[in-house]
Amino acid sequence: MPGVVLAAVLAGAAVRVRATDPVQAAFSLDPPVAVAGQEVNVCLTVSNTGVLDFINVTPSLIMASGGDLVRVIWGPFPSIPVTIGAGGVAYFVWTLSPTGAGTIRITGVASGNINSQAYSVGSTAILIVPGPATPTMRILNNVLRPGDHATIVLHGAPSGAVTLTVYDQSGAPLGPVGRYPVALDGNGFGSARFDGTVGGRPLSTGVYWVVASGAADAKAPVLVAPR
């Protein structure tokens, strides 16, 4: 949160900056929720509301948790020490990119000197990187008679793809629905048609399971009626 103080050292003794002290920090992520590979813009805002300059200020990032799930691809800018005059504000920016799913706790830190005293002040934000969405599905018109087809409605990871496979009652896979995985749109939705055939061959009368990407909780039954 803004104003959380990390540490300050003067003549070998630890000195802690309080939230009421005139150096405050705010840290923001844009966006705060991202997928792996997406660029995330980071900004550390440092405000000097006091009457003395905050000099030789340098920025840094601390990954308290999940640091192995993100990499810095640009920044910080500016990368050289700056002076924040009394009443002034400085902005330090980075571009990050998550490499895997998880919750990443990131702290932006500004370190410098006020009146020959060393201060480090920082603020923390959370970057959330969701994992792949477990596909869900439902089948419209799941009783197939000669000439019928079922519509399979899917939801999963945005812009992803879902493979549909038909299983018999014993759990044995019989083959895919269609020739290719079903592409999902930017909102994670897609649909497919199933006419009761696998590989061009009609299924015999019975109940079958259509499974999305092999996820046990993403399956639905379909009845192939006598032809």
N, C-alpha and C positions, 0 to 999 in steps of 0.2 A: 504494500500500500504506500501512497506517497508519504515521504518523510521518515520512512524506516531507516534508522541509522545503522551502518555496518560497523565502523570503527574509526577512531582517530588516535594518533599517537603524537605525543609531545615529550621530548627528552626521555624517551624510553618508557613513559608511563601512559597507560591507556586512558583516553579521554573520549567520552561518548557524547555525540550531538543529540540533543533532545528534539522532539517534534516541534517545540516552540522556537528553536534556533533559526536564524535567518537564511539557512540553506535548505531548500526543499527539493525533492525529486519526484517526478511522475513518470511512469513507464507504460507504454501502450504497444499493442500488437495489432496489425491490420493485415489479414483478418485474425481474430482470436481462435478460430477453428479452421483448420486447413487439412488438406489431404497430402500424402507423401509426394514430394516433388514440387509442390506448389511454393511460390515465393511469398514470404511473409515480411512486411515492412515493419521495422521496429524503431521506436523513437523514445529516447530518454530526454525529458525536459527538466532542466535544472534552473531553479529560480533563486535569485539572491535578493531577498527583501530587506537585507540589513544596510548598514551605512559604510561597510568596508568591502573592498574588492575581494572576490574569490579568484585567486590566481593559480596559474599552472594547472589548470583543470584538465584531466585526461579521463576518457571513458573506458569502461570495460564491461564484459558480460560474465555472469556467474551462472552456470547451469547446476542448480541445487539437486535436481532429479531429472532423469530422462535426457541428460546431456548427450548420450550416445545416439539419440534419435533425431538430432538436428545438426546442421552444419551452417557455418557462416559463409555466405558466398560473396558478400561485399560489405565494406565498412570496417571500423567506424569512420564516419565523416562528421566533423573534421577529425583527423587522426593525430594532429599536433596539439600540444597544450594550448589552451585558450584562457583568457581572463574574462570573468563575468563581473562587470562593474556593479557597484551598489545599485540595487533596483533593477538589474538587468536579468535577462533570460537567455539561456543557450540551449540549442537542440543538437543532440547527437543521434545519428541514424545508422542503421544496419539493414541488410537484407539477409534473411535466414531462409533455409529450406529444410523441412522435416524429411527424414529418411525412412521413418517407420511409424507405426501407430503407437499411441500412448499419450500420457499426460506429462508435459514438459514444464518445469518450474524455472523461469528465467528471471534473473535480477540484473537490472542495469545499474551500474555504479559510476559515480563521478568522484574522483579524488583530486584534492588540491590543497591550497593553503589560504587561511585567513589570518591576517595579522601574525604571520610566522608560525601559526599553529596548523598542523596537518589534520585535515578532515576528509572522511569518505562517507558519502551519503548515497543511498540507493532506494530503489523501488522495485517491486516484484510483480510479475504478471504470469498467467498460466496460458500455455498454448496447448490446445487439445487437437489431437490427430486421430480421428476415428478409424477403426479397422474396417475391413471390407464388410459391407452389409450382408447379413444372412438373407438369402433370397426367400421371398414368400410368394405364394401362388394360390390361385383358385381357378376352378374349371367351370365354365358356363356350358350348360347342356351336356352333362356327363353321362347320359345314356345314349349310346350310338346305335342307330338302326341303319339299314342300307341307305347310302346316300347322305347320311348326316355327317356333321363334323362338330367337334368341341372347340371352344375358344379358351385358350389358357392365358390368364392374365397374370403377369409377373411384376414383382418389384424387388429391386436389389441395388447394387452400387451404381450411382450415376455414371452414365456412359460406359457401363460394363457390359458383360455378356453372360448368359445363363445357358447351360446345356441341359436339355430335357431328355430323360431316358425312361423307357417303359420297362417295368418289372412285372413278373407274374406273381401269383399269390405265395409262391415259395421263396420269393426274394431274388430270383434269378433275373439278371438283366436280359432283355430281349433285343434291345436296340434303341437308337435315338429317335426322337420325334423330329422329322425333317432331316435335312442334310447338314445344316450348319447351326452353331449356337445362335440363340436369340439375342440380338443387340438391344440394349436398353438405352433410353434417351437420357438427356441431361438431368432429368428428375428421377431416374432409376426405374422407369416404367417401360414395359414392353408386352407383346402378346404373340401367340402362335396358334396355328390351327392343327388339330389332330383328327384324322378321319378314320381311326381304327386300324391303320396299317403301319407296319414297321418294315423299312427297307422295301416298300412297294408290295409287301405281302399282307393280306388281310389277317387279322387276329381271329382266332376262333371265339365262340361265345364264352363269356366269363368276365370276371372282375380283374382289372389290372391297376397298377399304380404308376402314375407319372411323377417322377422325382426331378426336382430342379437342382442341378449341380451336385447331386449326391447328398444333399443335406437332409437328414432324417426328418427334420421338422418342416421341410418344404416339399411335401408330397400331397397328392390328392388322388382319390380313386376315380376310375372311369369304368362303366359297364358297357361291354360290347354285346349288343342284343343279337338274337338269332337273325341270320340273313335270309 
